Amino acid sequence: MRTLLTPTVRLTTAGLIATAVAFGPARMGFGLFLPAFREEFALSTSMAGMIASAGFLAFLAALPASAWIGRRFGERVAVTTGAVAASIGFATVAMAGTSGILALGIALAGTSAGLCWAPFNDAAERVVPSEVRATALSVVSTGTTFGVAAAAGLALAVTEGALDWRGAWVGFALSGLALAAIARVGLPPARKPAPESSPGMAAGDLIRRAAVPLYGAALCFGMTNAIFLSFAADRVVAAGGLPGLPDEVASVVIFLAYGVFGVLGLATGRIEARIGLAPLLCLIFAAAALSLILIAVAPTMWIAVIAASGLHGASIMMVSAVFSFWSVRLFPGRSTFGFTAALLCMAAGSVLGPALAGLLAAAQGPLAMFLAAAAPPLAAALWFGARLKRIQPSPP
């Protein structure tokens, strides 16, 4: 029993649940339940895009807020704030009577993704031994996969008529309240405030040569992941769909495979310890590139779509874990700031990727777009394999 109650286990469990809630229903829920929302609120494509953008912008705004709250009041307060915001947002969606209230709920829930993840980096530095820190942060990052799979399962139940969508979002709201309680137990109390004369971390401290590969990788993968999530289901449906499956269920199947195979992210820390950071990044980016190629050339084959979704789910969970413990090594004592900077780069890529991909798809078609989208992660795999060994930080 004492082993089960160690600070490392408490923190890791709390982190896994936090990312499951914040990056499952809070970040992906709108897209997964979009068919039900379209029917209930008569949403146009443009209105759906605006609501999705509201959730993304809320996530973006919450990232620097998370770093500030964590430094001023402690990581526990930052995560608890995100959990409460998620619960209120979920409840608002469940009770929404208009598209405006729906958008408000999605935005409130979206802030939790920005508030709930990065604080675990600084908390891990404080309570998790260095020899197991990468593994612990891998577990925290991979919580997303459980949240996505659970939300996709509920979305499938709604599509099949077995569950009302409002009931599903009430369940999400309860999960947010549970997270708030778990955060109180799982995260350590705040540190004593630093003396006024103690220097903080300036923006210039984040700009260092050793961090450029981290930011570049985050930007590249942000583009890659956003393109896959934005266009993979449309590619499958437009090409004729999956045999024997209604078109509206295609996105649910993709997210389910994305979440289930993302469990492989749990092994990220162990794999990195065995083969090193550079080879791991090569594998991650190569898998992401292959996922886009499979969707491009075989969008109506079950095995290809499942493989593409699984590869992409595993790669995003692994690269998220890598960004987390890589930030700890680059910015000891201030890893939340470094991780937040990486997430901001990833968010910027998430804005650029779909915009550029949409223009290319309109001009050249979806096949050419997906093949072109595979080029950046493939180039990143080659670049990291050739050069990262010379500049990657050494583990402490």
Rosetta blueprint (number, residue, H / E / L):
1 M L
2 R L
3 T H
4 L H
5 L H
6 T L
7 P H
8 T H
9 V H
10 R H
11 L H
12 T H
13 T H
14 A H
15 G H
16 L H
17 I H
18 A H
19 T H
20 A H
21 V H
22 A H
23 F H
24 G L
25 P H
26 A H
27 R H
28 M H
29 G H
30 F H
31 G H
32 L H
33 F L
34 L H
35 P H
36 A H
37 F H
38 R H
39 E H
40 E H
41 F H
42 A L
43 L L
44 S L
45 T H
46 S H
47 M H
48 A H
49 G H
50 M H
51 I H
52 A H
53 S H
54 A H
55 G H
56 F H
57 L H
58 A H
59 F H
60 L H
61 A H
62 A H
63 L H
64 P H
65 A H
66 S H
67 A H
68 W H
69 I H
70 G H
71 R H
72 R H
73 F H
74 G L
75 E H
76 R H
77 V H
78 A H
79 V H
80 T H
81 T H
82 G H
83 A H
84 V H
85 A H
86 A H
87 S H
88 I H
89 G H
90 F H
91 A H
92 T H
93 V H
94 A H
95 M H
96 A L
97 G L
98 T L
99 S H
100 G H
101 I H
102 L H
103 A H
104 L H
105 G H
106 I H
107 A H
108 L H
109 A H
110 G H
111 T H
112 S H
113 A H
114 G H
115 L H
116 C H
117 W L
118 A L
119 P H
120 F H
121 N H
122 D H
123 A H
124 A H
125 E H
126 R H
127 V H
128 V L
129 P L
130 S H
131 E H
132 V H
133 R H
134 A H
135 T H
136 A H
137 L H
138 S H
139 V H
140 V H
141 S H
142 T H
143 G H
144 T H
145 T H
146 F H
147 G H
148 V H
149 A H
150 A H
151 A H
152 A H
153 G H
154 L H
155 A H
156 L H
157 A H
158 V H
159 T H
160 E L
161 G L
162 A L
163 L L
164 D L
165 W H
166 R H
167 G H
168 A H
169 W H
170 V H
171 G H
172 F H
173 A H
174 L H
175 S H
176 G H
177 L H
178 A H
179 L H
180 A H
181 A H
182 I H
183 A H
184 R H
185 V H
186 G H
187 L L
188 P L
189 P L
190 A L
191 R L
192 K L
193 P L
194 A L
195 P L
196 E L
197 S L
198 S L
199 P L
200 G L
201 M L
202 A L
203 A H
204 G H
205 D H
206 L H
207 I L
208 R L
209 R H
210 A H
211 A H
212 V H
213 P H
214 L H
215 Y H
216 G H
217 A H
218 A H
219 L H
220 C H
221 F H
222 G H
223 M H
224 T H
225 N H
226 A H
227 I H
228 F H
229 L H
230 S H
231 F H
232 A H
233 A H
234 D H
235 R H
236 V H
237 V H
238 A H
239 A L
240 G L
241 G L
242 L L
243 P L
244 G L
245 L L
246 P L
247 D H
248 E H
249 V H
250 A H
251 S H
252 V H
253 V H
254 I H
255 F H
256 L H
257 A H
258 Y H
259 G H
260 V H
261 F H
262 G H
263 V H
264 L H
265 G H
266 L H
267 A H
268 T H
269 G H
270 R H
271 I H
272 E H
273 A H
274 R H
275 I H
276 G L
277 L H
278 A H
279 P H
280 L H
281 L H
282 C H
283 L H
284 I H
285 F H
286 A H
287 A H
288 A H
289 A H
290 L H
291 S H
292 L H
293 I H
294 L H
295 I H
296 A H
297 V H
298 A L
299 P L
300 T L
301 M L
302 W H
303 I H
304 A H
305 V H
306 I H
307 A H
308 A H
309 S H
310 G H
311 L H
312 H H
313 G H
314 A H
315 S H
316 I H
317 M H
318 M H
319 V H
320 S H
321 A H
322 V H
323 F H
324 S H
325 F H
326 W H
327 S H
328 V H
329 R H
330 L H
331 F L
332 P L
333 G L
334 R L
335 S H
336 T H
337 F H
338 G H
339 F H
340 T H
341 A H
342 A H
343 L H
344 L H
345 C H
346 M H
347 A H
348 A H
349 G H
350 S H
351 V H
352 L H
353 G H
354 P H
355 A H
356 L H
357 A H
358 G H
359 L H
360 L H
361 A H
362 A H
363 A H
364 Q H
365 G L
366 P H
367 L H
368 A H
369 M H
370 F H
371 L H
372 A H
373 A H
374 A L
375 A H
376 P H
377 P H
378 L H
379 A H
380 A H
381 A H
382 L H
383 W H
384 F H
385 G H
386 A H
387 R H
388 L H
389 K H
390 R H
391 I L
392 Q L
393 P L
394 S L
395 P L
396 P L
